[in-house]
Each structure stands twice: as structure tokens, then as C-alpha cells.
Amino acid sequence: MDSFRTLDDFDFSGKRVLVRIDVNSPLDKKDLTIKDTSKILSAIPTLKELSDKGARTAVLSHQGRKDHWDYIPLSQHADILSAQMGKKVRYIDDLMGDEAKRAIMALGNGDIILLKNVRSYAEEDHKLSPEHHAQGALVKHLAPLFDFFVNDAFASAHRSHASLVGFTHVLPSAAGRLLEREVRSISKIVECPKRPAVFVFGGTKFSDSLPIVKHILASGIADAVILGGLVGLAYSAAAGKDIGEENLKIIRHELSPEHVNEAKAILSEFGSRISLPIDVAFDKNGTRAEAPLGQELPPYPSLDIGSKSIALFSQILSGAKTILISGPVGVFEREEFSIGTRSVFDMSTSSSAFCIIGGGHTTAAANQMSYAKRISYISTGGGALEHFLLGKPLPVIEALRHAALRER
């Protein structure tokens, strides 16, 4: 943890501080309102601490991608921050022009402004080194106006974008409280987990799961892996089980020969440590019904794991001391098919195990089912968490570490 600077290492009173956070949130497609505020709220501890210490804070963040439907201004985000902090966070609809610069120079001690969606800058998402990004317009226009840079955007830590790594090359830089806490908590399960360590993967991303499952089992990070949701069905198909034509239709695009062969190799080498669903639940004329996997299934898509799978997974989780959950094991949005995901949360939080969850859908499920307060740690990272679990360097963290070395 001492490899990069934190908020404890600088005196921010009266100083202008540029903060990068990640408030990229799910939106309602109909009216483009924010559906889940988890990421926005996770930025508050750092912003509040800086304000309380008398910093003059300008904030950078993004929402969506340019030319995508979810690319919108950050005015809603500023309103949510203001309401939750009990302090005005003023939105400035400019990123590095005269209006933004005037607002930055007018900041008083404790003031906070949120600048325009940083992805309005054409070169923001170019994957370049901190040195290259430091030569770009964003850093050249904004860096001279600030005394410090703080990065608290863990959910974007796997990206080498301009606003994420460029400022670390030219300004004294620190990790915010969220990023600091994320690194500490995830390191706990990667470097020294209490045993046995059980990792649960659900959701829909079969191809994304392959390198992670292989790495955590081969490296010994995980003692056991539970696979549910469409991920579990895809592995079951790779193992040669009949998962039903309706399920095959849904995941056929994921079942490339390359992916299937990789899954077969993982199951061949680590099969004794991997648990797959043994039955599934589906909607039969508006009612939850169940059937075992491995025999001809009724012509309905699977929406949850079945009661036998629930019993098997619960038994494995009951003895775990460290648990990671990434992805729901069923369509939790429908009450009758939330039973599997609910059972995973219930067993994971009813013991003294250290339980961490990650990913937007997993967090949404935990919030909907009122398990969030019982979970040891909720990570804001999706891709960043995956990179961390794979042992891959995270550009944001590497940039902060290099900044700390230059300042010593």
C-alpha cells in the first residue's frame, strides 16, 4: 500500500486539486435518468474529505461513450452528489475551455465543481502511456491550473486513458480513498485469502470467465469455483451435457470451438474443484418449474439454478472463509427466479467468511435483495477487478506508483 501516495501524504488546504472519479452509471433508456447511484456514492468519501480539508476541487469523470445512447452530460451526477453530500457540487458544461478555466480559478476553499463529460475530448480514450497523454491538449490545458491530482476511479483503473494516467506525469499525485480501499480489499483475497477460498461466477460472460477461472485455480488463489447463470450452462455444454435447445440458442455465439476447447481443458485439469449446475429452473406457463441437466429439457430457457444446485452450492459455501461473487446465478430481477442468487448471498453472508462482490449486476442484485450491508466489501470494478484477479498490471495504479517514485 506504500507504493503510491494517498490523501494522507499531502496538505490540500487552499490548494487546487483535480480529481478523477468514475460515476459511469446505468441509465433508463426511456428518459436517460440514472437507475443506480452506487458508483456516484462511492466517490463521496474522497470528495468530502478534500472539501473538509479546504481543497479547491475540480472533478473529471465520464458517462457512456461518445456516439452511444448513454453518452450524456454529467449534470444529473452533480445533482446526486450535491444531494448526498449536503453540499453544492456545481456542474460546469465545459471541459478545458474558458468557462472551465474561469470556474477553476474562482474556486474557494472547500468548493467542488464537476466538469463536462471527459469523453467529449477526442483523445481521451486513446490507449497511450502517461508520457504521451501528458503531451495532449487535456493535460496541457488543465494541469497548470492545479497543485495536485487525485485518482479515485478504480472502476476505470484498467484503462490507460488521458484523464486517468496523463496528469500523474506532471502533477504530485495520490490515490483517493475508494481506490486505496479497493486495492487493499482485493489484495486480501488475491495475496493471502483465508482458506478455503471459493469464487462464484455467474452472469452471461462465458468467454470472459475462461482466463480468470483458469488463472485463479492454477495459481491457487481459489480452492473451489462455482459456476452458475449462463456461464455455468456454457461450461456444462462444453462438458458434453445437454443444456436444451433454448439455452443453446442464447449462448451459441459464445460457444466457439476455441472457447469450448479452452473450457474442456479447464474442466479436465481442475474439474474436481469446479462445481456446475445439476438442475435448472424455468418459466412454465407463468410458474417456476425445475428439471435436471443432462437429460432432455423442456423447450424453455433456463432462468435460475434449481433446488439441487442450490443445495450443492450452499454446502460448498458453508465451509468457505473467503468468498468472491461475480455475476448473479439467475434472472434475479424476477422474484421467482431470484432464489438461486438469494441463496448464494444468504450462505455467503451468514458466516464469518470475508465476502467480496464485484460487477454492476451483482451489486444491483445485492441492493435489490437487501444484502449489501451484510457483504464485507462491494467492489466498483468490473473490468478492473478482472484484471486484478488475473494478476495483470492496472495502468492507473502503475501510473500512481511511478508518480510516487518520481516524487521521492
N, C-alpha and C positions, 0 to 999 in steps of 0.2 A: 504493500500500500504506500510505501515511502518512495516509490519510483516516479510518482508525479505529484505536483503540488495540489493542495486543497484550499478551501476557503480559510483554513486556519493559518496559512502561510503569508497572508498579505493584509495590510491595513487599507481598507477600502473607503474610509471616511473622507468625504469630499472629492472622491476620485470618480472619473467616468469609467464605467465598466460595460463592456459589450458581452452579452450572454447569449449563447446558442442553446436553445431548448428544442424538444421535439413534441409538438402538440398536434401532429397529424392524426386526425380523428375520423371515425366512421360517420358518414353523413346520411341523412334521409334523402333518397333520390328525388322524392316529390318536391320538397321545399328547400332542400340543401341546408337543413338545420343539423346541428351536431347531435348525434344519437348517444354517444358515450363520452363522458368527460374525463375518464381515468387518466389519460396522458397529460391533459391540461393541469389537473390537480397535482400530478406528480412533480410538476415544476415549481410549485408554490414554496416548499421549504427553502430552496436556494434564493428565489426572488425575495421572499420575506426577510431572510437573514441579511441579504445585501442592503435592502431598504432600511432595516433596523440599524445597520452599521453605518448608515449615512452615505451609501454609494449613490451615484447618479447613473441609473441603469437604463440601457437600451437593449432590447431583446430582438433576436433574429430567430425565425422559425419558418416552417413550410406547411402547406396543406395541399395534398394531391400533387399531380404532375401537370405541367403546362400542356394545354390542349386536351386534358382529360376532364370528365364531368365533375370530378371532385376538387378541381383547382379553383379555389375561391379566396377572397380577401380574408384577413385574419381578424376582422372586426368582432365577429362572434366570440372568438377565442379571448380577445381583450376584455369583452364584457363578462365572460365567465370568470376570468382571473380577477377582475375587479370585484365581482360579487362575492367570490370565495375568500378573497384576501381582506375584504373590507377596506380596500384602498384603491384609488383610481389607477388603472393601467390604461393610458391613453393610446389609442391606435393612430398611427401615422401612415397615411396611404402613399408612402414614398419610401424607397429603399436607400438610395445613396445620392439623391439629388438635393437641390437647395432646401426644399421643405424638410427633409430628413435631417440635414445638417443643422438647420436653424433649431429644430426641436431638440437635437442632441446638445447643442451649445447652451440652450435655455434650461436644461435640467437643473433642478435644485437637489440638495441633499435628501435622499430617501425617495426621490421621484422615479417612476418607471414608465417607459414608453415601449410599445410594440411596433416594430417597423413592418413594412409591406412584405408579403409572401416572398421569401428569398429566392424561390424558384422563378420569379419574374426576371431574374438575372440569367441571361442566356448561357453563361459558362458555369453556373452553379453546379450542375450535375456532371461536369467533365471529371473523369477519374484521373486526377493528376496528383503529383506529390505536393506536400506543403510548400516547398520552394517554388514550384511552378504556379500554384494558386496565389502565392504571395505577390506575384508579379501581375496578377489580374486586376481588373478595374474595381471589383468589390473591396478587396483588401486595401488597395491603394487609396480609394476614396474614404473609407471608414477608419482604418487603423490609426491614422494621425490624430483622430479626434478622441482617442481613448487611452487610458492608462493601463488597463488590464483586459484580458479576455478570459471568460469562464465558459467551459463547455459542460453542459448538463444533459446532452442529447444522447443518452445511452442507446435508445432505440434506433438511432442512425449511426452508431459507432462503427459499423462495418462498412461505411461508405467514405470514400476519400473525396468529398465534395468541397467546394471553395469555402463555404461558411463554416465547415466542420474542422478543416485542418489548416487553412491558409493563414489565419490570424495567429496561430501558435508559433509561426516562424518569425513574427515581428513584434509580438507583444508578450509581456510576462503573463503566463497562462496557468490556470488552475482547473481542476475538476470540480463540478458542483456537487451538492450533497447527494442527488439522485445517482449520478454516475459513480460516485465514490461507494455508495451503498450497494449498487448493482454489482460492481466488481468484487466487493467483499463477500456478498451473499453467494454469488455464483461460484466464486473461487472455493467456497466452503464445500460445495458438492463435487467440484472437479478435482481438487487437490487433496482433500482429506475428509471424505464423507464418512459418517458413521455407518457401520455395516449392520445388516445388509442394505445396499442401496438399490432401489427399484425405480426404474424410469418408465413412465406411461406415455405412449404416443398414440394419439387419435387423429381426428380430423380427416382431411382429404388428400394431403400431400405425400403420396406414396414415394415418388421419386426423390423428394427432399429428405425423406426419412432414411433412405438407404445408407448414405455415408455416415450419418450420425449414429444409427444403430450399430453399424459395423465398428465405428471408432470407439464408442463407449464400452462395448463388450470386449474388443480386442485389447484395449488399454487397461481394462479392469476398473474403469470408473464405475460402471454399473455391474451389480451382481446378477440382476434379472431385468428383463424388459417385457412389458405388457403392451400388446398392440391391439387397438380397437378402432372403431369407426371404419371408414373406407380404407384406411391404411391396413388395418387388421384383415379386411376382406381381400385386399390385393396380395398380401403375403400368403393368405390361405389359398388363393388361386395359384400363386407361384409354387406352393407346396403340392399342388395337384388336386386340391379339394374342389368339389362342385359348389360354387357360390351362387348359382342361379343366374339365369339369362338376364334378368332385370338388373342385377348388380353388375354383371359384365358390361352391359350397355353403358352404365355410368362411368366405369373406370377403365374401359377398354383402351382409351387414348393414353393411359398411364402404363399399360401393360406391354410396353415394347419388349422385343426379345432381349435387349440389353438389360433393362430393368428386371425382367423376370429372372434372367440368369444370375444377376447380382443378388437378388433376394434368395434364390435357391442356394447360392454359395454361403450366404449368411446363415440360412437355416441349417445347412449341412454342418457348418463349423460350430455354430453356437445354439443349435436347436434346443438343447437341454435347458438353456437359460432364457428362452423366449416362450411366452405364452400367447397363444392366438385364441380368438373366439371359438367356442364349441357350439354355440347356438345363436340365433338372431331373432329380433322382433320386427314385425312389420304391421302395416295397417291393412286389416281385412274388413272391408265394409264398415269403416269407422271405428273399429275396435282393435286394440293391441292383441296380436297373436304371435306365437313363437314356434320355431322349428329348428331342429338340429342341423348344423352344417355337415356337408359330406354326403348328403343324400339329396334327391330331387326336391328343390324348394318350390313353394307356391309362386305364382307369377306376380310377385310384389317386390319392390325394392326394400332392402333392409334399412331400418331407421334407428335401430338400437341393438346392443348386445342382449342376449336372452338371459334368463334366470340362472342357468347352469354356468354361463360365462361369468355372471356377476358373483356367484358363489366362489368360483375358481380364483378370479382376480382379487376378491376380498380376502381370501385366505392368504394369498401371496403378500398383499399389502399389510395385513395384520401384523406380520413379523418384521416389517421394514423399519429402519431407523432413519433413513434418508429417502425422500420421495420427490421426484420431479414429474410434473404433469404438463404435457404439451399437446393440446388438442382434445376436444370432447370425444367420447366414445359413441355418441349417438346424436340425433337431432334434438338437442336439449330444448330448443325453442317450443317444442310441442310437449306438453306436460306428460302425456302417456309414454313418450319416448325419451324422457329425461332421466328415467330410472337408473340406467347404467352409469351415466355421468354423475348423477347424485350419489350413487353407491361408492364410486371411486373417491369423490370428495369426502364422503362420510367416513370411510375407512381410513383415509389419509390424514384426517384431522382429529380422529377420535383417540389417537395415541400420542406418545411424546415424540414422534418422528419429526424431523425437520422437513417441512414440505414447502417446495417452491413451485410456482406455476408460471408459465410464460405463454405469450401469444394472445392476440386480441380476442379470439373466440373463447379461449379458455377463461380469460379474465371476465368476459361478458357472462359466461355460464356461472362462474363463481359469484358474481354480483347478483345475477338473477335468482340464484338459489340461496343467497344469504350465507355463503361460506367464506366470503372474502376476509372477514375479521378473524376467522379461525385458522387461516393459512399463514404459515411462518413468513413467507415472502412472496410478493407478486412482482414479477419482472415485467418491465415495459417493453422488453426486447422480443422481437420475433427473429428476424434475420441476424441481429447482433447476438442473441442468445445461442442460435445455431452455430455461428462462427466460434463463439466462446467454447461451446461443448466440443467442437471439432479441434480445438487447440490452435485455431488459425489466429494470426495477429489481427487486431482490430485497429484500423488506421487512426481513429480518433484517440485511442489510448496510446498508441505508438507516438503520435504527434505530441501529446501531452508529456510523455516521458522524455522525448528529445528536447522539448522546451525546457524541462526541468534540468536536464544535463547542461544545456547552454547557460542557464542562469546560475549555475553553481560556480 
